[in-house]
Amino acid sequence: MPRVTAELRFGRGVPIGQNTVRSIMVELGLKGIPNQRPPKGAKMARATSLDLVRRNFHKPAPNQLWTGDITEHPTHEGKI
């Protein structure tokens, strides 16, 4: 419905409101295509980062390899 309204207003110069478009679409039985978002918390089958050390964490001397772990935890006051 928002895209139809935008097309009519800006693409074709028809002054029309969103509620009018909604009522016409309901009357004609038209529905928009919903967004195909993955469910919240869904695991995606893709790499999240590059494995630059090739899982080899053993080095012969100090300061040759630095790694880190960045994790966010949601709280009521924001992410930590």
Secondary structure in CASP SS format (residue, H / E / C, confidence):
PFRMAT SS
TARGET T0000
AUTHOR 0000-0000-0000
METHOD secondary structure of the structure
MODEL  1
M C 1.00
P H 1.00
R H 1.00
V H 1.00
T H 1.00
A H 1.00
E H 1.00
L H 1.00
R H 1.00
F H 1.00
G H 1.00
R C 1.00
G C 1.00
V C 1.00
P C 1.00
I C 1.00
G C 1.00
Q H 1.00
N H 1.00
T H 1.00
V H 1.00
R H 1.00
S H 1.00
I H 1.00
M H 1.00
V H 1.00
E H 1.00
L H 1.00
G C 1.00
L C 1.00
K C 1.00
G C 1.00
I C 1.00
P C 1.00
N C 1.00
Q C 1.00
R C 1.00
P C 1.00
P C 1.00
K C 1.00
G C 1.00
A C 1.00
K C 1.00
M C 1.00
A C 1.00
R C 1.00
A C 1.00
T C 1.00
S C 1.00
L C 1.00
D C 1.00
L C 1.00
V C 1.00
R C 1.00
R C 1.00
N C 1.00
F C 1.00
H C 1.00
K C 1.00
P C 1.00
A C 1.00
P C 1.00
N C 1.00
Q C 1.00
L C 1.00
W C 1.00
T C 1.00
G C 1.00
D C 1.00
I C 1.00
T C 1.00
E C 1.00
H C 1.00
P E 1.00
T E 1.00
H C 1.00
E C 1.00
G E 1.00
K E 1.00
I C 1.00
END
